[in-house]
Structures are given as C-alpha cells and as structure tokens.
Amino acid sequence: MTTGEAEKAVNYGAAHGALAMTTPGDTSMASVNEVEAIMGGAGARVKR
C-alpha cells in the first residue's frame, strides 16, 4: 500500500499486524475497513 506518508504506512502495518493475530494460520483475513477501524480507535474485537 502506498500512502505517501511514512507514519500512515506504519499505522496501517501495525493495525493489520494486530488483526492478523486474530486469525489462525499465516494468511490474513482482515479487510481494509477493519484495518482502518483499528487505526481510528476501534476495539480489538473483530466483527466477522
């Protein structure tokens, strides 16, 4: 993902990494909407 902003890219990566730990295996099932919700301060509970 190219954001043009280093801090925003790191925030996307950190949020995605946190969500990746909520699913079994090594493939992430997190959507962009879920990642952005975490970035916006949503709780860690995933709604699936």
PDB file with one MODEL, atoms N, CA, C and O in Angstrom:
MODEL        1
ATOM      1  N   MET A   1       0.852  -1.164   0.000  1.00  0.00           N
ATOM      2  CA  MET A   1       0.000   0.000   0.000  1.00  0.00           C
ATOM      3  C   MET A   1       0.898   1.227   0.000  1.00  0.00           C
ATOM      4  O   MET A   1       1.830   1.337   0.797  1.00  0.00           O
ATOM      5  N   THR A   2       0.608   2.117  -0.881  1.00  0.00           N
ATOM      6  CA  THR A   2       1.391   3.341  -0.954  1.00  0.00           C
ATOM      7  C   THR A   2       0.568   4.498  -0.437  1.00  0.00           C
ATOM      8  O   THR A   2      -0.476   4.825  -1.003  1.00  0.00           O
ATOM      9  N   THR A   3       1.026   5.115   0.624  1.00  0.00           N
ATOM     10  CA  THR A   3       0.282   6.230   1.212  1.00  0.00           C
ATOM     11  C   THR A   3       0.956   7.564   0.976  1.00  0.00           C
ATOM     12  O   THR A   3       0.306   8.608   1.033  1.00  0.00           O
ATOM     13  N   GLY A   4       2.246   7.542   0.712  1.00  0.00           N
ATOM     14  CA  GLY A   4       2.981   8.785   0.574  1.00  0.00           C
ATOM     15  C   GLY A   4       3.380   9.380   1.913  1.00  0.00           C
ATOM     16  O   GLY A   4       4.079  10.392   1.959  1.00  0.00           O
ATOM     17  N   GLU A   5       2.941   8.757   3.008  1.00  0.00           N
ATOM     18  CA  GLU A   5       3.251   9.244   4.351  1.00  0.00           C
ATOM     19  C   GLU A   5       3.779   8.072   5.173  1.00  0.00           C
ATOM     20  O   GLU A   5       3.080   7.081   5.382  1.00  0.00           O
ATOM     21  N   ALA A   6       5.008   8.196   5.631  1.00  0.00           N
ATOM     22  CA  ALA A   6       5.634   7.102   6.386  1.00  0.00           C
ATOM     23  C   ALA A   6       4.853   6.749   7.644  1.00  0.00           C
ATOM     24  O   ALA A   6       4.655   5.568   7.930  1.00  0.00           O
ATOM     25  N   GLU A   7       4.406   7.749   8.402  1.00  0.00           N
ATOM     26  CA  GLU A   7       3.687   7.473   9.646  1.00  0.00           C
ATOM     27  C   GLU A   7       2.374   6.731   9.372  1.00  0.00           C
ATOM     28  O   GLU A   7       2.018   5.806  10.102  1.00  0.00           O
ATOM     29  N   LYS A   8       1.662   7.136   8.329  1.00  0.00           N
ATOM     30  CA  LYS A   8       0.403   6.475   7.992  1.00  0.00           C
ATOM     31  C   LYS A   8       0.653   5.033   7.563  1.00  0.00           C
ATOM     32  O   LYS A   8      -0.112   4.138   7.921  1.00  0.00           O
ATOM     33  N   ALA A   9       1.715   4.806   6.800  1.00  0.00           N
ATOM     34  CA  ALA A   9       2.055   3.448   6.364  1.00  0.00           C
ATOM     35  C   ALA A   9       2.364   2.554   7.562  1.00  0.00           C
ATOM     36  O   ALA A   9       1.944   1.397   7.601  1.00  0.00           O
ATOM     37  N   VAL A  10       3.093   3.086   8.534  1.00  0.00           N
ATOM     38  CA  VAL A  10       3.414   2.323   9.747  1.00  0.00           C
ATOM     39  C   VAL A  10       2.140   2.013  10.525  1.00  0.00           C
ATOM     40  O   VAL A  10       1.983   0.907  11.043  1.00  0.00           O
ATOM     41  N   ASN A  11       1.236   2.972  10.610  1.00  0.00           N
ATOM     42  CA  ASN A  11      -0.024   2.747  11.318  1.00  0.00           C
ATOM     43  C   ASN A  11      -0.855   1.664  10.641  1.00  0.00           C
ATOM     44  O   ASN A  11      -1.444   0.827  11.324  1.00  0.00           O
ATOM     45  N   TYR A  12      -0.913   1.663   9.312  1.00  0.00           N
ATOM     46  CA  TYR A  12      -1.607   0.595   8.592  1.00  0.00           C
ATOM     47  C   TYR A  12      -0.961  -0.759   8.902  1.00  0.00           C
ATOM     48  O   TYR A  12      -1.656  -1.740   9.168  1.00  0.00           O
ATOM     49  N   GLY A  13       0.359  -0.801   8.865  1.00  0.00           N
ATOM     50  CA  GLY A  13       1.071  -2.053   9.127  1.00  0.00           C
ATOM     51  C   GLY A  13       0.843  -2.572  10.532  1.00  0.00           C
ATOM     52  O   GLY A  13       0.639  -3.769  10.731  1.00  0.00           O
ATOM     53  N   ALA A  14       0.876  -1.685  11.499  1.00  0.00           N
ATOM     54  CA  ALA A  14       0.675  -2.096  12.895  1.00  0.00           C
ATOM     55  C   ALA A  14      -0.754  -2.590  13.113  1.00  0.00           C
ATOM     56  O   ALA A  14      -0.966  -3.610  13.769  1.00  0.00           O
ATOM     57  N   ALA A  15      -1.730  -1.872  12.566  1.00  0.00           N
ATOM     58  CA  ALA A  15      -3.130  -2.279  12.720  1.00  0.00           C
ATOM     59  C   ALA A  15      -3.378  -3.606  12.021  1.00  0.00           C
ATOM     60  O   ALA A  15      -4.068  -4.472  12.558  1.00  0.00           O
ATOM     61  N   HIS A  16      -2.822  -3.769  10.834  1.00  0.00           N
ATOM     62  CA  HIS A  16      -3.003  -5.028  10.109  1.00  0.00           C
ATOM     63  C   HIS A  16      -2.335  -6.177  10.846  1.00  0.00           C
ATOM     64  O   HIS A  16      -2.889  -7.274  10.919  1.00  0.00           O
ATOM     65  N   GLY A  17      -1.160  -5.939  11.386  1.00  0.00           N
ATOM     66  CA  GLY A  17      -0.461  -6.976  12.141  1.00  0.00           C
ATOM     67  C   GLY A  17      -1.253  -7.414  13.361  1.00  0.00           C
ATOM     68  O   GLY A  17      -1.311  -8.602  13.678  1.00  0.00           O
ATOM     69  N   ALA A  18      -1.859  -6.457  14.042  1.00  0.00           N
ATOM     70  CA  ALA A  18      -2.675  -6.797  15.209  1.00  0.00           C
ATOM     71  C   ALA A  18      -3.870  -7.647  14.800  1.00  0.00           C
ATOM     72  O   ALA A  18      -4.201  -8.621  15.475  1.00  0.00           O
ATOM     73  N   LEU A  19      -4.515  -7.285  13.702  1.00  0.00           N
ATOM     74  CA  LEU A  19      -5.660  -8.070  13.228  1.00  0.00           C
ATOM     75  C   LEU A  19      -5.236  -9.443  12.719  1.00  0.00           C
ATOM     76  O   LEU A  19      -5.981 -10.413  12.859  1.00  0.00           O
ATOM     77  N   ALA A  20      -4.057  -9.533  12.135  1.00  0.00           N
ATOM     78  CA  ALA A  20      -3.575 -10.817  11.624  1.00  0.00           C
ATOM     79  C   ALA A  20      -3.418 -11.841  12.749  1.00  0.00           C
ATOM     80  O   ALA A  20      -3.522 -13.045  12.519  1.00  0.00           O
ATOM     81  N   MET A  21      -3.169 -11.358  13.953  1.00  0.00           N
ATOM     82  CA  MET A  21      -3.015 -12.261  15.090  1.00  0.00           C
ATOM     83  C   MET A  21      -4.354 -12.825  15.571  1.00  0.00           C
ATOM     84  O   MET A  21      -4.379 -13.716  16.420  1.00  0.00           O
ATOM     85  N   THR A  22      -5.463 -12.313  15.036  1.00  0.00           N
ATOM     86  CA  THR A  22      -6.783 -12.782  15.453  1.00  0.00           C
ATOM     87  C   THR A  22      -7.301 -13.924  14.588  1.00  0.00           C
ATOM     88  O   THR A  22      -8.378 -14.460  14.850  1.00  0.00           O
ATOM     89  N   THR A  23      -6.538 -14.303  13.552  1.00  0.00           N
ATOM     90  CA  THR A  23      -6.974 -15.375  12.658  1.00  0.00           C
ATOM     91  C   THR A  23      -5.950 -16.501  12.671  1.00  0.00           C
ATOM     92  O   THR A  23      -4.754 -16.247  12.811  1.00  0.00           O
ATOM     93  N   PRO A  24      -6.402 -17.740  12.527  1.00  0.00           N
ATOM     94  CA  PRO A  24      -5.464 -18.857  12.504  1.00  0.00           C
ATOM     95  C   PRO A  24      -4.682 -18.898  11.188  1.00  0.00           C
ATOM     96  O   PRO A  24      -5.145 -18.406  10.159  1.00  0.00           O
ATOM     97  N   GLY A  25      -3.513 -19.481  11.245  1.00  0.00           N
ATOM     98  CA  GLY A  25      -2.704 -19.647  10.037  1.00  0.00           C
ATOM     99  C   GLY A  25      -1.858 -18.429   9.730  1.00  0.00           C
ATOM    100  O   GLY A  25      -1.723 -17.524  10.554  1.00  0.00           O
ATOM    101  N   ASP A  26      -1.289 -18.417   8.535  1.00  0.00           N
ATOM    102  CA  ASP A  26      -0.384 -17.333   8.165  1.00  0.00           C
ATOM    103  C   ASP A  26      -0.952 -16.423   7.081  1.00  0.00           C
ATOM    104  O   ASP A  26      -0.216 -15.625   6.500  1.00  0.00           O
ATOM    105  N   THR A  27      -2.233 -16.531   6.803  1.00  0.00           N
ATOM    106  CA  THR A  27      -2.882 -15.675   5.824  1.00  0.00           C
ATOM    107  C   THR A  27      -3.854 -14.752   6.540  1.00  0.00           C
ATOM    108  O   THR A  27      -4.709 -15.206   7.300  1.00  0.00           O
ATOM    109  N   SER A  28      -3.721 -13.469   6.296  1.00  0.00           N
ATOM    110  CA  SER A  28      -4.603 -12.501   6.935  1.00  0.00           C
ATOM    111  C   SER A  28      -5.968 -12.500   6.261  1.00  0.00           C
ATOM    112  O   SER A  28      -6.086 -12.632   5.043  1.00  0.00           O
ATOM    113  N   MET A  29      -6.995 -12.347   7.093  1.00  0.00           N
ATOM    114  CA  MET A  29      -8.354 -12.245   6.567  1.00  0.00           C
ATOM    115  C   MET A  29      -8.917 -10.860   6.858  1.00  0.00           C
ATOM    116  O   MET A  29     -10.120 -10.644   6.715  1.00  0.00           O
ATOM    117  N   ALA A  30      -8.076  -9.928   7.258  1.00  0.00           N
ATOM    118  CA  ALA A  30      -8.519  -8.577   7.610  1.00  0.00           C
ATOM    119  C   ALA A  30      -8.796  -7.765   6.354  1.00  0.00           C
ATOM    120  O   ALA A  30      -8.038  -7.807   5.384  1.00  0.00           O
ATOM    121  N   SER A  31      -9.894  -7.027   6.393  1.00  0.00           N
ATOM    122  CA  SER A  31     -10.228  -6.144   5.278  1.00  0.00           C
ATOM    123  C   SER A  31      -9.658  -4.748   5.542  1.00  0.00           C
ATOM    124  O   SER A  31      -9.273  -4.428   6.667  1.00  0.00           O
ATOM    125  N   VAL A  32      -9.611  -3.938   4.511  1.00  0.00           N
ATOM    126  CA  VAL A  32      -9.144  -2.559   4.670  1.00  0.00           C
ATOM    127  C   VAL A  32     -10.042  -1.826   5.660  1.00  0.00           C
ATOM    128  O   VAL A  32      -9.553  -1.041   6.471  1.00  0.00           O
ATOM    129  N   ASN A  33     -11.342  -2.071   5.604  1.00  0.00           N
ATOM    130  CA  ASN A  33     -12.264  -1.416   6.540  1.00  0.00           C
ATOM    131  C   ASN A  33     -11.939  -1.783   7.981  1.00  0.00           C
ATOM    132  O   ASN A  33     -11.987  -0.921   8.859  1.00  0.00           O
ATOM    133  N   GLU A  34     -11.606  -3.054   8.245  1.00  0.00           N
ATOM    134  CA  GLU A  34     -11.245  -3.482   9.597  1.00  0.00           C
ATOM    135  C   GLU A  34      -9.950  -2.813  10.047  1.00  0.00           C
ATOM    136  O   GLU A  34      -9.843  -2.358  11.186  1.00  0.00           O
ATOM    137  N   VAL A  35      -8.974  -2.757   9.154  1.00  0.00           N
ATOM    138  CA  VAL A  35      -7.688  -2.129   9.483  1.00  0.00           C
ATOM    139  C   VAL A  35      -7.905  -0.651   9.813  1.00  0.00           C
ATOM    140  O   VAL A  35      -7.381  -0.148  10.807  1.00  0.00           O
ATOM    141  N   GLU A  36      -8.676   0.037   8.978  1.00  0.00           N
ATOM    142  CA  GLU A  36      -8.903   1.454   9.205  1.00  0.00           C
ATOM    143  C   GLU A  36      -9.729   1.700  10.468  1.00  0.00           C
ATOM    144  O   GLU A  36      -9.560   2.732  11.118  1.00  0.00           O
ATOM    145  N   ALA A  37     -10.618   0.772  10.827  1.00  0.00           N
ATOM    146  CA  ALA A  37     -11.369   0.906  12.069  1.00  0.00           C
ATOM    147  C   ALA A  37     -10.427   0.839  13.269  1.00  0.00           C
ATOM    148  O   ALA A  37     -10.566   1.615  14.214  1.00  0.00           O
ATOM    149  N   ILE A  38      -9.470  -0.089  13.232  1.00  0.00           N
ATOM    150  CA  ILE A  38      -8.477  -0.188  14.309  1.00  0.00           C
ATOM    151  C   ILE A  38      -7.653   1.089  14.373  1.00  0.00           C
ATOM    152  O   ILE A  38      -7.368   1.591  15.460  1.00  0.00           O
ATOM    153  N   MET A  39      -7.273   1.610  13.229  1.00  0.00           N
ATOM    154  CA  MET A  39      -6.490   2.855  13.181  1.00  0.00           C
ATOM    155  C   MET A  39      -7.282   4.011  13.769  1.00  0.00           C
ATOM    156  O   MET A  39      -6.704   4.937  14.338  1.00  0.00           O
ATOM    157  N   GLY A  40      -8.598   3.961  13.637  1.00  0.00           N
ATOM    158  CA  GLY A  40      -9.449   5.027  14.143  1.00  0.00           C
ATOM    159  C   GLY A  40      -9.806   4.893  15.606  1.00  0.00           C
ATOM    160  O   GLY A  40     -10.533   5.725  16.149  1.00  0.00           O
ATOM    161  N   GLY A  41      -9.301   3.849  16.252  1.00  0.00           N
ATOM    162  CA  GLY A  41      -9.535   3.685  17.669  1.00  0.00           C
ATOM    163  C   GLY A  41     -10.548   2.626  18.044  1.00  0.00           C
ATOM    164  O   GLY A  41     -10.917   2.507  19.212  1.00  0.00           O
ATOM    165  N   ALA A  42     -11.007   1.851  17.068  1.00  0.00           N
ATOM    166  CA  ALA A  42     -11.959   0.777  17.372  1.00  0.00           C
ATOM    167  C   ALA A  42     -11.293  -0.256  18.268  1.00  0.00           C
ATOM    168  O   ALA A  42     -10.068  -0.376  18.297  1.00  0.00           O
ATOM    169  N   GLY A  43     -12.107  -0.990  18.990  1.00  0.00           N
ATOM    170  CA  GLY A  43     -11.594  -2.045  19.859  1.00  0.00           C
ATOM    171  C   GLY A  43     -10.988  -3.174  19.053  1.00  0.00           C
ATOM    172  O   GLY A  43     -11.133  -3.232  17.832  1.00  0.00           O
ATOM    173  N   ALA A  44     -10.312  -4.065  19.744  1.00  0.00           N
ATOM    174  CA  ALA A  44      -9.625  -5.163  19.084  1.00  0.00           C
ATOM    175  C   ALA A  44     -10.559  -6.319  18.719  1.00  0.00           C
ATOM    176  O   ALA A  44     -10.148  -7.250  18.026  1.00  0.00           O
ATOM    177  N   ARG A  45     -11.798  -6.266  19.175  1.00  0.00           N
ATOM    178  CA  ARG A  45     -12.733  -7.336  18.835  1.00  0.00           C
ATOM    179  C   ARG A  45     -13.118  -7.241  17.368  1.00  0.00           C
ATOM    180  O   ARG A  45     -13.564  -6.197  16.892  1.00  0.00           O
ATOM    181  N   VAL A  46     -12.939  -8.344  16.664  1.00  0.00           N
ATOM    182  CA  VAL A  46     -13.223  -8.383  15.237  1.00  0.00           C
ATOM    183  C   VAL A  46     -14.656  -8.827  15.032  1.00  0.00           C
ATOM    184  O   VAL A  46     -15.111  -9.784  15.659  1.00  0.00           O
ATOM    185  N   LYS A  47     -15.360  -8.146  14.171  1.00  0.00           N
ATOM    186  CA  LYS A  47     -16.753  -8.493  13.865  1.00  0.00           C
ATOM    187  C   LYS A  47     -16.774  -9.268  12.556  1.00  0.00           C
ATOM    188  O   LYS A  47     -16.688  -8.698  11.469  1.00  0.00           O
ATOM    189  N   ARG A  48     -16.892 -10.599  12.694  1.00  0.00           N
ATOM    190  CA  ARG A  48     -16.925 -11.432  11.491  1.00  0.00           C
ATOM    191  C   ARG A  48     -18.115 -12.310  11.535  1.00  0.00           C
ATOM    192  O   ARG A  48     -18.336 -13.097  10.615  1.00  0.00           O
TER     193      ARG A  48
ENDMDL
END
